[in-house]
């Protein structure tokens, strides 16, 4: 029999031990850095990159530079599956911990180098090319990052607390946004617009070095996943995890991708589009907008933890469904509030959206881990997550910008998000409830290759 710890049997622990806290901190730090990187990149794409790296494109086609600047956000997502495949293969063979350290360093280093990158005026066409290369490296490392973080949290967790523990890597999104927004807010307060555009925007990218150092030491102190240790002891690791995954768990990979797209697209509106839309289109002041985004980030953090904990009570599927219903119902009222140009209405609009975002994001680590057998789990959840990112958020800001340009009606963006939420709602409804499924290596065969609709 697999041990209670590894197979996920209930464990009577009411409080986290010091080792437990190291685990959840280690899983959260990488996703925090990933989303810190993404948020500052998205803000730069919305405010800076068009003029500094793509300005010549506006000569014959005004507005094209900004569209291409938004597109740089999405380019990296095409390399997330590659990162997920490579990190998943190695993570399923050599361990979760080693890949977490590797992806952390690669992700942070590429971000710091963006802060040192010369502009188009300085080195010509090489500037946008190198920007793209560094963005691709960010995407590659991010593709391998999330799966390992999610598994380290969930595979260490007691069975009845997997949702809550698994929410810790998820809150890296709002925590990263909080740190990035605070940095940008302080920079905006302390310098002029001209200074920010000239050199101030580079500071957040360079500060990522601090996060890398902190993250490295936290992760170095985390023990390897007990499930992976059991796999090694039983010699259950797959020689070709990807081949085995595609042979036996294709449906789970596709469902994992579909489940994520609605949340991912809606989340990227908060992270990337709405702040730029408020500042550049609605002409709202940058500092209050960033402050409202900061408060919404705290809401996202709270409701993500709540979503993970709620899924331990009512199940992963029901929690996801509730989250998607809330996003669907609120996204159009949100745009109507944002369009008033009132900062209080803007803040309320995006804060309420984070309720649905948290409920459809908090349970994800636990649900995805429970959908796959141990020998292909890293590969499965990483590839599913990466594909969902491509289908959902990769080009959400670009699509939102194009819809706004073509229709002149912000509600059209809301309709687009509603459609994706319907698709994800259907996807999660096709998953048999996973809560409590054994995770240990000996129990891998208990994870069904085909799942039927939840009752």
Secondary structure, DSSP 8 states (H G I E B T S, - for coil): ---HHHHT-----SS--HHHHHHHHHHHHHHHHHHHHHHHHHHHHHHTHHHHHSGGGGTTSTTHHHHHHHHHHHHGGGGHHHHHHHHHHHHHHT-HHHHHHHHHHHHHHHHHHHTT---HHHHTTHHHHHHHHHHHHHHHHHHHHHHHHHHHHHHHS-GGGHHHHHHHHHTHHHHHHHHHHHHHHHHHHHS-HHHIIIIIHHHHHHHHHHHHHHHHHHHHTS---HHHHHHHHHT---TTHHHHHHHH-HHHHHHHHHHHHHHHHHHHIIIIIHHHIIIIIS---HHHHHHHHHHHHHHHHHHHHHHHHHHHHH-HHHHHHHHHHHHHHHHHHHHHHHTTT-HHHHHHHHHHHHHHHHHTTTTHHHHHHHHS-GGGHHHHHHHHHHHHHHHTTTTHHHHHHHHHHHH--THHHHHHHHHHHHHHHHHHHTS---TT---SGGGGGGS-SS-----
